[in-house]
Amino acid sequence: MSARHDAKATKFRRQPVARHGALRSPHPLRQVFTILAAVVAVVLVSTAAIGGFYVWDAARSLSDNGVSIGDEDKPLPPHIGEIEGGVNMLIAGTDSCEGQDLKLFPRCADDEGGERNDVTMLVHISDAPRRVTVVSFPRDMIVPIPSCTNPDGGSYSAMSAQMINNSYAYGGLGCTVATVEALTGVDIQFAGAIRWTGVINMSDAIGGVDVCLSADINDRHTGLHLKKGEQNLVGAQALQFLRIRHGIGDGSDLGRISNQQQFMSSLVRKLQSGAVLSDYPALLNLANTAVRQVNEKQLVLSESLANPQRMAQIAMAVADVPYKDIVFVQYPTVYAPGGERVLPVTSAADVLFTALSENKPIRITGSASGGNGVEVVGEADEPGGAKPTETPEATGTPTGEATPDKTDAPDDGEEAGTVELPSQITGQSANEVTCTVAQQ
């Protein structure tokens, strides 16, 4: 265990995750659900895979609603469970008022349209050995946006300096894909976007996600009020938690990203623990909810992703990825003059994307959060691993105290060839348990 974990005293024990090897004669349906849930664990939008694979009427619905991201001629995995050279999938969370509940989002009553990608994540699934890396892009990062086709059939001219969250407004999911491809140099084969009500309904269907708070959270902007300690978030609370920034860390979008990474890491552990996979009614509800979100335009999938077989290919390829190899990082940035926007640090990002292209393991040396949004409090047991690691109760570390950098010596057993990422790249792996730090 790294030094930053040793500094915490342990006061409670997290439940050990399920050991897949210990399951005897599993029901075939459960086996496939388990495989498909591996993708679900990375991002909420992939839950459409569950419903699409088993409900063929729903599969046709998925295909009918797929949108083009210029992926028609891109090569796809040749066999079930086989991905040669790895694949990349973009996930966006958008702020559209279309189809939203006015009681929850009163500002939508006066909405004039438009939709921005306030959450943008690139999911990289490596070739064997399988690893999953999720790269979050700050919404206020200034980047070039290439020429994109707009929804009316025309096109926008390329722009040299725009916030990345404007890309969806200019040309939808395809424009955001093109923008991230231009920034990172990677080829993106799959993409999806989810709107507010979609997040709420999917959270309800999964039974909520457990998060940890180091102190009480009170934010008048989102209306979120939570007590210190562990909380199970469902529905609108889950969405508020994913959107909150004023009530945590330094109040920036960088802190919000690390909060989202805590949520996703906890989601990984919940799904693989058997809390959802062993409950068949819950699984069916999850599948039906996902398909309904597609039909109601709260979940948008690329044509390449809106295909049950392809979803299964992706899911089966990552079925056995351990927590430590599911890594969430933030694209490195520095504040622009004035401090309201951020600029990409491409030199540091190049180290990350080179390591991913060469399928090398990576190690985060920076802090868990670029905006002091979370602190690491312990480790979760790996699936099929040894004795679970105890984690302490949230300790209420002062908000102004940054999470220590991971500059200690590599853990025992670290893989040969591991690339140490520059300290500007912050984040966590799924086996790290983090708590949200309240803003003072």
Buried (B, 14 or more C-beta within 10 A) or exposed (E): EBEBBEEBEEEEEBBBBBEBEEBEEBEEEBBBBBBBBBBBBBBBBBBBBBBBBBBEEBBEBBBEBBBEBBBEEEEBBEEEBEBEEBBBBBBBBBBBBBBBEEEBBEEBEEBEEEBBBBBBBBBBBBBEEBBBBBBBBBBBBBBEBBEBBEEEEEEBEEBEEBBBBBBBBBBBBBBBBBBBBBBBEBBBBBBBBBBBBBBBBBBBBBBBBBBBBBBEBBBEEBEBEBEBBBBEBBBBBBBBBBBBBBBBBBBBBBBBBBBBBBBBBBBBBBBBBBBBBBEEEBBBBBBBBBBBBBEBBBBBBBBBBBBBEBBBBBBBBBBBBBBBBBBBBBBBBEEBEEEEBBBBBEEBBBBBBEBBBEBBBBBBBBBBBBBBBBBBBBBBBBBEBEEBBBBBBBBBBEBEEBBBBBEBEEBEEEEEEBBBBBBBBBBBBBBBBBBBBBBE
